[in-house]
Amino acid sequence: MHSRRIGILTGGGDVPGLNAVIKGAVYRATEKNYEVVGIRRGWEGLTHVNLAEAASREHYILPLTRENTRIIDRFGGTILHSTRTNPAKMHALPEFLSPDCFPKTDDTWDVSSQVLKNLEGLGIDHLIAIGGDDTLSYASCLDALGAKVVAIPKTMDNDVRNTEYCIGFSTAITRATDAIGRQRTTVGSHERIGIFRIFGRDAGHTALYSAYVTSIRCCIPEYTVNVEKLIDLLLTEKRSTPSNYALVVLSEGAKWEGYTVEEYGEPDAFGHRKKASVGDSLAVEIRRWWTAATPWRLCRTRSWARGGWM
């Protein structure tokens, strides 16, 4: 007979280690005689599940045991899947929910009361939310409403405050440094300036660590650089390097004096729009300086920011 029930969900982007965390939580919980249920598709699982319908429960609720989590840590991604749903700002509601039952601000509804109702209906005593700043910001809202929430930080940006380590951060640095190392010979062979755009909308941890271990320059959102000085440093380094090249890492939210980070597309559930490539913008600035002296040379950019290398 189980004494308590724990719910687990994952939100936002996937990173290596998510399944390992899920497995670890299940194994530890079952040692203490807790029952564990997985909530599929992040916060959507608690906003869209219709507990009165068996098909809906089967789609969104997955009982987790030692047997069905035994080997999940051998695979990437998350077996619970993920979305960027924000229950406090829903643009559309599932058909079985009446819009009149929830507070509305502009064109969004706050369905937190339904989330709490579903937690109670599922008999969940404690909820484990695994995610980044967006996922955990709503977890904080639930905590304020009285739900018992355990937050596990997961983000390649390492930008969840009051924690020393976020799942996915070390992998992001490893992959970035490997890619920079592979491209170094190519950039050197063509005598170019290599510009690498790295994760980090508002925090430069990933770019800074990657630049540090590869011994190259970087720009981060926390500090606005002087672009003329930056270009002068890069050109000086290029000229003084035997292979006639230089490298620089840019956090995707990096900026310099006179430059405003450009955004495009519709905002997601948490209000974020996609950022235009700061690497392309810097390449334009460098090219403006560079072509005056050597017009046959061009800058080359490499970008790795949420969508993979481009």
VEXLUM-235334 format. One record per residue: x negated, y, z of N, C-alpha, C in turn; residue number from 1. Coordinates in steps of 0.02 Angstrom, whole numbers, plus 50000, padded with zeros to 5 digits. Atoms other than C-alpha are relative to their C-alpha. Layout:
% residues N
   n_east   n_north    n_up   ca_east   ca_north   ca_up   c_east   c_north    c_up     i
        X         Y       Z         X          Y       Z        X         Y       Z   NUM
...
***
This chain:
% residues 310
   n_east   n_north    n_up   ca_east   ca_north   ca_up   c_east   c_north    c_up     i
    49957     49940   50000     50000      50000   50000    49956     50062   50000     1
    50040     49940   50005     49924      50165   49943    50027     50054   50048     2
    49980     49949   49953     49925      50305   50070    50010     50067   49967     3
    49998     49936   50034     49898      50451   49951    49992     49991   49925     4
    50008     50002   50072     49901      50492   49766    49962     50062   49977     5
    50040     49946   50028     49773      50596   49672    50013     50005   49925     6
    49994     49988   50072     49797      50673   49500    49935     50030   49974     7
    50061     49973   50032     49653      50712   49380    50018     50025   49930     8
    49992     49975   50068     49653      50821   49224    49936     50034   49978     9
    50057     49965   50029     49523      50893   49107    50026     50053   49951    10
    49977     49946   50044     49542      51059   49016    49942     50033   49964    11
    50052     49965   50038     49448      51163   48889    49960     49954   49955    12
    50042     50040   50045     49305      51097   48783    49974     49938   50033    13
    50028     50062   49973     49233      50924   48802    49924     50006   50005    14
    50073     50001   49991     49056      50897   48866    49981     49929   50023    15
    50023     50064   49973     48950      50743   48906    50008     49999   50076    16
    49994     50007   49928     48985      50679   49081    50071     50002   50026    17
    49931     49996   49976     49173      50706   49090    50027     49932   50021    18
    49975     50067   49982     49214      50521   49087    49965     49972   50061    19
    50036     50023   49940     49079      50488   49216    50030     50031   50063    20
    49968     49968   49942     49161      50614   49332    50067     49967   50015    21
    49935     50034   49990     49332      50534   49305    49989     49933   50033    22
    50014     50066   49971     49260      50362   49341    49978     50006   50073    23
    50025     49991   49931     49168      50424   49496    50056     50017   50048    24
    49944     49981   49957     49326      50504   49565    50046     49940   50013    25
    49957     50059   49993     49428      50346   49533    49969     49949   50048    26
    50032     50049   49958     49301      50232   49615    49998     50022   50073    27
    50003     49975   49931     49281      50342   49768    50070     50002   50031    28
    49932     49996   49974     49468      50368   49785    50027     49931   50019    29
    49974     50067   49985     49508      50183   49776    49966     49969   50060    30
    50034     50023   49939     49378      50149   49911    50039     50023   50062    31
    49962     49971   49944     49486      50260   50023    50075     49982   49996    32
    49931     50022   50008     49646      50172   49966    50046     50054   49972    33
    49960     49950   50035     49705      50320   49861    50020     49972   49931    34
    49978     50016   50069     49806      50292   49703    49981     50060   49956    35
    50022     49947   50045     49745      50392   49552    50040     49997   49935    36
    49967     49995   50065     49842      50452   49401    49966     50054   49958    37
    50029     49951   50046     49769      50540   49250    50055     50038   49966    38
    49953     49957   50034     49861      50686   49174    49969     50019   49933    39
    50029     49991   50067     49833      50691   48986    50012     50070   49973    40
    49997     49936   50036     49800      50848   48883    50001     50060   50046    41
    50010     49943   49956     49751      50962   49026    50064     50025   50032    42
    49941     49971   49968     49878      51083   49096    50064     49987   49961    43
    49940     50017   50039     49996      51038   48954    50036     49940   50030    44
    49969     50059   49970     50024      50873   49043    50047     50016   50057    45
    49956     49981   49945     50104      50965   49188    50052     50051   49980    46
    49949     49953   50024     50203      51089   49083    50049     49966   49952    47
    49959     50031   50052     50270      50973   48947    50027     49931   50019    48
    49974     50066   49982     50299      50808   49037    50072     50006   50025    49
    49930     50005   49978     50483      50765   49058    50006     49936   50041    50
    50001     50058   49956     50489      50650   49208    50062     49957   49994    51
    49937     50038   50009     50666      50597   49163    49997     49954   49939    52
    50006     50041   50061     50606      50519   48999    49938     49955   50006    53
    50054     50048   49994     50500      50362   49001    49946     50012   49948    54
    50049     49989   50054     50417      50403   48834    49955     50059   50016    55
    50039     49941   49982     50362      50574   48898    49951     49983   50056    56
    50044     50020   49945     50292      50500   49058    49942     49957   49974    57
    50052     50044   50027     50198      50368   48959    49949     50040   49959    58
    50045     49959   50042     50126      50501   48843    49953     50043   50042    59
    50040     49952   49962     50064      50619   48978    49969     49972   50064    60
    50025     50026   49936     50034      50510   49132    49967     49932   49990    61
    50038     50061   50009     49901      50375   49136    49973     49976   50068    62
    50028     50026   49938     49872      50270   49292    49927     49981   49991    63
    50072     50013   50005     49685      50257   49325    49980     49950   50054    64
    50023     50052   49954     49607      50104   49404    49927     49985   49988    65
    50069     50020   50010     49436      50028   49424    49993     49960   49934    66
    50003     50041   50060     49478      49910   49281    49999     50042   49936    67
    49997     49962   50064     49525      50039   49149    49952     50059   49997    68
    50052     49948   50003     49386      50160   49197    49929     49971   50005    69
    50064     50033   49986     49246      50032   49217    49945     50020   49951    70
    50052     49987   50050     49156      50072   49054    50009     50068   49965    71
    49987     49937   50036     49221      50246   49009    49940     50046   50001    72
    50058     49956   49997     49058      50328   49062    49949     49984   49945    73
    50044     50016   50055     48975      50244   48913    50017     50040   49937    74
    49976     49964   50058     49071      50358   48795    50005     50075   50014    75
    49994     49928   49993     49076      50544   48762    50072     50023   50002    76
    49933     49972   49998     49225      50660   48770    50035     49986   50066    77
    49960     50014   49941     49366      50633   48894    50058     49955   49982    78
    49945     50046   50015     49488      50488   48897    50067     50032   50014    79
    49937     49966   49984     49619      50608   48965    50017     50053   49948    80
    49991     49950   50052     49601      50724   48815    50008     50070   50031    81
    50004     49933   49973     49609      50912   48831    50038     50050   49955    82
    49972     49944   50037     49699      51072   48780    49980     50064   50037    83
    50013     49936   49968     49682      51258   48819    50066     50031   50024    84
    49936     49976   49975     49858      51272   48889    49992     50041   50063    85
    49999     49958   49940     49887      51411   49015    50072     50004   50025    86
    49931     50001   49976     50046      51377   49116    50026     50068   50021    87
    49978     49933   49978     50050      51558   49176    50016     50045   49941    88
    49988     49959   50059     50059      51623   48997    50018     49956   49941    89
    49977     50046   50053     50160      51505   48888    50037     50039   49947    90
    49967     49966   50056     50207      51572   48716    50061     49962   49975    91
    49943     50042   50020     50326      51427   48685    50011     49947   50053    92
    49982     50049   49950     50418      51307   48798    50025     49936   49968    93
    49971     50062   50025     50460      51123   48773    50077     50005   50000    94
    49927     49994   50011     50641      51095   48719    50041     49989   50063    95
    49959     50017   49942     50699      51024   48885    49998     50054   50055    96
    50003     49946   49951     50652      51183   48980    50038     50061   49975    97
    49962     49940   50017     50766      51335   48982    49959     50063   50012    98
    50039     49938   49991     50679      51503   48954    50027     50044   50056    99
    49969     49958   49948     50801      51583   49077    49978     49981   50070   100
    50019     50024   49933     50727      51483   49221    49931     50023   50022   101
    50069     49982   49984     50554      51561   49215    49989     50075   49988   102
    50015     49929   50010     50486      51738   49234    49964     50011   49934   103
    50029     49986   50065     50438      51818   49069    49966     50068   50001   104
    50037     49937   50007     50307      51952   49034    49983     50007   49926   105
    50008     49990   50072     50306      52022   48858    50027     49939   49963   106
    49976     50058   50037     50314      51865   48750    49976     49933   50029   107
    50023     50062   49969     50250      51736   48876    50040     49985   50063   108
    49965     50022   49939     50329      51635   49016    49949     49971   50049   109
    50039     50031   49947     50253      51583   49182    50039     49940   50026   110
    49964     50061   49981     50303      51402   49212    49966     49965   50059   111
    50034     50030   49942     50203      51376   49372    50048     49962   50044   112
    49951     50035   49959     50362      51326   49462    50013     49930   49973   113
    49991     50066   50031     50382      51182   49338    49940     49956   50014   114
    50060     50038   49984     50202      51129   49367    50004     49973   50072   115
    49994     50023   49930     50232      51122   49555    50054     49947   50007   116
    49946     50050   49999     50395      51027   49525    49976     49933   49975   117
    50026     50063   50029     50305      50898   49418    49949     49967   50047   118
    50047     50029   49951     50166      50877   49546    50038     49964   50056   119
    49959     50030   49947     50298      50842   49677    50035     49937   49974   120
    49965     50057   50028     50395      50727   49560    49954     49941   49988   121
    50049     50053   50010     50238      50627   49524    49970     49975   50065   122
    50026     50020   49935     50199      50615   49709    49926     50014   50008   123
    50072     49984   49997     50028      50695   49686    49986     50044   50060   124
    50018     49963   49940     49954      50751   49851    49942     50049   49988   125
    50058     49958   50016     49791      50820   49782    49987     49996   49924   126
    50014     49997   50071     49747      50876   49606    49927     50017   49988   127
    50069     49985   50019     49571      50868   49534    50001     50030   49930   128
    50003     49966   50065     49549      50995   49393    49927     50006   49979   129
    50068     49998   50026     49392      50975   49287    50000     50047   49940   130
    49999     49952   50056     49357      51125   49177    49955     50059   50013   131
    50040     49940   49996     49275      51291   49147    50038     50057   50032   132
    49971     49941   49968     49320      51467   49197    50075     50007   49987   133
    49929     49993   50015     49489      51466   49108    50042     49948   50036   134
    49963     50054   49967     49547      51296   49171    50003     50011   50076   135
    50003     49992   49927     49491      51334   49348    50032     50064   50024   136
    49965     49939   49979     49565      51509   49348    50073     49984   50013   137
    49931     50020   49985     49736      51428   49336    50003     49954   50061   138
    50003     50042   49940     49685      51299   49466    50001     50044   50062   139
    50000     49953   49944     49653      51448   49580    50070     50027   50012   140
    49931     49977   49993     49829      51510   49545    50043     49948   50036   141
    49962     50053   49966     49900      51341   49596    49983     49996   50073   142
    50022     50001   49930     49797      51345   49754    50035     50055   50040   143
    49966     49944   49967     49873      51515   49796    50074     49985   50011   144
    49929     50018   49994     50045      51438   49771    50011     49942   50048   145
    49993     50052   49949     50009      51303   49899    49980     49930   49980   146
    50021     50067   50022     49951      51157   49793    49930     49986   50025   147
    50066     50020   49977     49801      51060   49855    49958     49981   49939   148
    50039     50008   50062     49672      51075   49716    49926     49993   50015   149
    50073     50007   49998     49493      51015   49699    49974     50019   49931   150
    50026     49976   50064     49397      51107   49562    49930     49972   49987   151
    50066     50025   50021     49252      51026   49469    49978     50041   49939   152
    50020     49956   50054     49158      51152   49360    49969     49963   49941   153
    50024     50030   50062     49127      51101   49180    49995     50054   49947   154
    50008     49952   50054     49054      51221   49054    49927     50003   49979   155
    50068     49994   50026     48902      51232   48941    49971     50069   50013   156
    50024     49932   49987     48893      51418   48983    49975     50008   50072   157
    50020     49997   49929     48864      51382   49170    50023     50064   50033   158
    49977     49935   49977     48971      51534   49208    50056     49997   50051   159
    49952     50004   49945     49082      51471   49349    49965     50023   50063   160
    50034     49971   49941     49037      51576   49499    50008     49956   50061   161
    50000     50036   49936     49000      51507   49672    49986     49926   49992   162
    50021     50069   50007     48930      51345   49604    49929     50000   49971   163
    50069     50003   50023     48751      51292   49568    49992     49963   49935   164
    50009     50042   50059     48783      51171   49426    50067     49986   49968   165
    49940     50015   50038     48913      51144   49291    49987     49941   49953   166
    50006     50057   50045     48940      50982   49195    49995     50025   49928   167
    50009     49980   50070     48877      51002   49017    49945     50051   49989   168
    50050     49947   50008     48751      51140   49051    49932     49972   49980   169
    50066     50028   50015     48595      51032   49050    49998     49970   49929   170
    49998     50028   50067     48650      50943   48891    49997     50055   49947   171
    50001     49944   50047     48680      51109   48803    49928     50026   49991   172
    50070     49976   50004     48502      51165   48845    49957     49950   49962   173
    50040     50052   50033     48428      50998   48790    50012     50000   49925   174
    49985     50001   50071     48519      51000   48624    49974     50063   49965   175
    50022     49937   50030     48478      51182   48592    49925     50001   49991   176
    50073     49999   50005     48293      51163   48629    49975     49950   49948   177
    50018     50049   50052     48284      51007   48520    50009     50031   49930   178
    49986     49971   50065     48364      51100   48375    49952     50057   49983   179
    50048     49946   50011     48252      51252   48397    49932     49972   49982   180
    50064     50032   50014     48100      51139   48399    49997     49973   49929   181
    49998     50028   50068     48154      51055   48237    49997     50056   49948   182
    49998     49946   50048     48185      51221   48151    49937     50043   49999   183
    50061     49958   49996     48022      51300   48207    49955     49989   49940   184
    50044     50014   50057     47923      51213   48070    50029     50027   49935   185
    49969     49975   50061     48050      51261   47937    49993     50076   49995   186
    50006     49927   50000     48052      51444   47988    49927     50020   49987   187
    50071     49985   50011     47862      51443   47994    49979     49986   49928   188
    50018     50018   50068     47849      51358   47825    50021     50054   49950   189
    49974     49948   50046     47952      51496   47744    49983     50070   50024   190
    50024     49935   49975     47873      51636   47847    50058     50049   50013   191
    49940     49960   49986     48039      51701   47913    50007     50015   50074   192
    49979     49991   49930     48118      51764   48072    50061     49956   50010   193
    49945     50045   49985     48230      51629   48144    50044     50027   50055   194
    49953     49974   49950     48386      51688   48236    50047     49943   50020   195
    49959     50054   49974     48475      51561   48345    50055     50027   50045   196
    49944     49978   49958     48648      51596   48414    50021     49941   50044   197
    49989     50052   49950     48684      51498   48573    50064     50016   50039   198
    49941     49992   49957     48836      51471   48686    49991     50058   50048   199
    50001     49948   49949     48882      51613   48802    50037     50063   49979   200
    49960     49941   50018     49025      51734   48773    49983     50058   50047   201
    50010     49947   49951     48997      51830   48934    49942     49987   50047   202
    50057     50018   49956     48851      51741   49019    49944     49972   49958   203
    50057     50019   50041     48677      51714   48952    49958     49943   50026   204
    50040     50053   49969     48621      51565   49056    49972     49951   49949   205
    50022     50050   50048     48614      51441   48912    49946     50028   49954   206
    50050     49969   50044     48521      51560   48796    49935     50013   50037   207
    50060     49983   49961     48401      51614   48934    49958     49938   50015   208
    50037     50062   49985     48355      51437   48987    49969     49971   49937   209
    50026     50028   50063     48337      51379   48806    49940     50040   49975   210
    50055     49958   50022     48226      51527   48764    49939     49990   50045   211
    50055     50008   49953     48121      51500   48920    49960     49937   49986   212
    50035     50063   50010     48081      51318   48886    49970     49994   49931   213
    50030     50001   50067     48043      51353   48702    49952     50058   49989   214
    50048     49944   50000     47939      51508   48743    50013     50050   49943   215
    49984     49949   50049     48032      51629   48630    50044     50053   50032   216
    49961     49944   49973     48127      51792   48654    50074     49984   49998   217
    49928     50010   50002     48312      51803   48692    50036     50065   50019   218
    49955     49945   49982     48456      51926   48710    50063     49971   50031   219
    49943     50027   49963     48598      51899   48833    50052     50055   50012   220
    49947     49950   49991     48766      51984   48866    49989     50046   50059   221
    50009     49961   49940     48710      52046   49036    49955     50061   49991   222
    50047     49944   50011     48582      52166   48961    50005     50025   49929   223
    49996     49969   50066     48604      52286   48816    49930     50020   49977   224
    50068     49989   50022     48443      52289   48716    49996     50060   49952   225
    50014     49949   50050     48364      52425   48610    49979     49962   49937   226
    50012     50042   50059     48372      52350   48435    49936     50019   49965   227
    50063     49980   50032     48226      52452   48369    49940     49968   50035   228
    50054     50032   49962     48114      52388   48508    49999     49925   49987   229
    49997     50072   50013     48175      52210   48481    49971     49983   49933   230
    50025     50014   50067     48141      52215   48295    49925     50012   49996   231
    50072     49987   49999     47970      52292   48324    49962     49943   50033   232
    50031     50056   49966     47928      52152   48446    49998     49938   49955   233
    49996     50058   50044     47985      52020   48322    49952     50006   49941   234
    50044     49990   50058     47891      52095   48175    49926     49997   50021   235
    50068     50003   49975     47734      52117   48280    49979     49928   50014   236
    50014     50071   49987     47745      51936   48337    49992     49962   49935   237
    50004     50034   50065     47774      51879   48159    49933     50012   49967   238
    50064     49983   50032     47621      51969   48095    49940     49969   50036   239
    50057     50026   49962     47511      51904   48235    50000     49924   50006   240
    49996     50073   49998     47566      51722   48218    49968     49971   49937   241
    50034     50028   50059     47456      51616   48103    50047     49978   49945   242
    49951     50023   50050     47609      51543   48016    50047     50056   49977   243
    49962     49941   50022     47685      51718   47998    50075     49991   50009   244
    49929     50007   49986     47852      51686   48083    50013     50020   50072   245
    49980     49986   49931     47949      51729   48241    50070     49972   50011   246
    49935     50027   49983     48101      51661   48332    50032     50042   50055   247
    49964     49966   49947     48236      51739   48441    50066     49963   50012   248
    49937     50031   49981     48385      51666   48535    50049     50055   50021   249
    49947     49952   49982     48548      51764   48548    50057     49962   50033   250
    49937     50024   49973     48688      51724   48667    50056     50027   49956   251
    49949     49978   50047     48849      51736   48566    50033     50065   50021   252
    49973     49936   49977     48901      51885   48672    49947     50054   50007   253
    50054     49951   49995     48734      51975   48657    50018     50064   49963   254
    49986     49935   50032     48736      52159   48611    49940     50046   50006   255
    50052     49950   49997     48623      52305   48578    50031     50069   49995   256
    49975     49931   49999     48640      52493   48588    50030     50018   49931   257
    49966     49982   50062     48765      52553   48459    50038     49943   49967   258
    49966     50059   50029     48832      52377   48425    50056     49977   50046   259
    49943     50027   49963     49003      52315   48480    50014     49930   49975   260
    49986     50069   50020     49037      52129   48481    50066     49998   49963   261
    49940     50004   50041     49163      52096   48343    50038     49936   50013   262
    49958     50058   49987     49309      51979   48369    50051     49993   49943   263
    49951     50011   50054     49434      51901   48249    50046     49943   50020   264
    49952     50053   49987     49584      51785   48246    50046     50015   50058   265
    49952     49993   49946     49727      51764   48367    49969     49978   50066   266
    50027     50021   49935     49686      51754   48554    50028     49932   50020   267
    49976     50065   49976     49698      51583   48635    50044     50010   50062   268
    49954     49996   49944     49805      51542   48787    49972     50042   50058   269
    50030     49961   49945     49681      51632   48901    49976     50068   49976   270
    50014     49932   50025     49664      51788   48792    49935     50008   49963   271
    50065     49995   50034     49499      51746   48706    50009     49997   49924   272
    50004     50003   50072     49473      51787   48523    49931     49975   49979   273
    50065     50024   50024     49333      51712   48418    49954     50060   49988   274
    50049     49947   50011     49175      51815   48412    49965     49991   49934   275
    50038     50002   50063     49095      51858   48246    49927     49985   50017   276
    50069     50021   49988     48917      51794   48227    49954     50059   50013   277
    50048     49947   49983     48799      51911   48318    49934     49988   49964   278
    50061     50016   50036     48659      51820   48228    50000     50032   49931   279
    49995     49968   50066     48721      51882   48059    49991     50076   50006   280
    50006     49927   49990     48734      52059   48128    49928     50020   50013   281
    50070     49984   49987     48556      52056   48194    49958     49990   49937   282
    50036     50011   50062     48495      51984   48030    50005     50060   49953   283
    49990     49940   50041     48569      52135   47941    49954     50056   50024   284
    50043     49948   49972     48477      52252   48059    49926     49988   49984   285
    50071     50016   50014     48311      52162   48037    49985     50008   49926   286
    50010     49994   50072     48333      52153   47850    49993     50073   49979   287
    50003     49928   50016     48360      52341   47845    49930     50027   50012   288
    50069     49978   49985     48189      52366   47925    49950     49964   49956   289
    50049     50043   50030     48100      52223   47842    49994     50011   49924   290
    50001     49996   50072     48148      52244   47660    49966     50063   49974   291
    50035     49940   50021     48076      52419   47656    49926     49987   49987   292
    50071     50015   50007     47903      52344   47674    49989     49938   49956   293
    50007     50062   50038     47927      52169   47601    50068     49979   49976   294
    49932     50013   50022     48090      52165   47502    50014     49929   49977   295
    49989     50068   50024     48063      51987   47441    50011     49950   50056   296
    49988     50044   49942     48078      51918   47617    50072     50008   50025   297
    49933     49998   49971     48246      51876   47695    49999     49968   50068   298
    49992     50032   49934     48300      51832   47872    50044     49938   49991   299
    49958     50060   50000     48375      51664   47905    50028     49990   50069   300
    49969     50010   49935     48498      51630   48044    50024     49929   50008   301
    49970     50064   49982     48548      51471   48131    50045     50013   50058   302
    49951     49984   49949     48700      51468   48240    50028     49937   50031   303
    49970     50056   49965     48763      51350   48373    50043     50029   50055   304
    49956     49970   49951     48914      51419   48464    50069     49970   49993   305
    49935     50033   49995     49062      51305   48499    50021     49963   49936   306
    49980     50035   50060     49083      51258   48318    49944     49956   49971   307
    50057     50039   50024     48914      51171   48299    49952     50045   49962   308
    50049     49962   50039     48763      51224   48199    50029     50019   49933   309
    49974     49977   50065     48806      51327   48045    49943     50029   49959   310
***
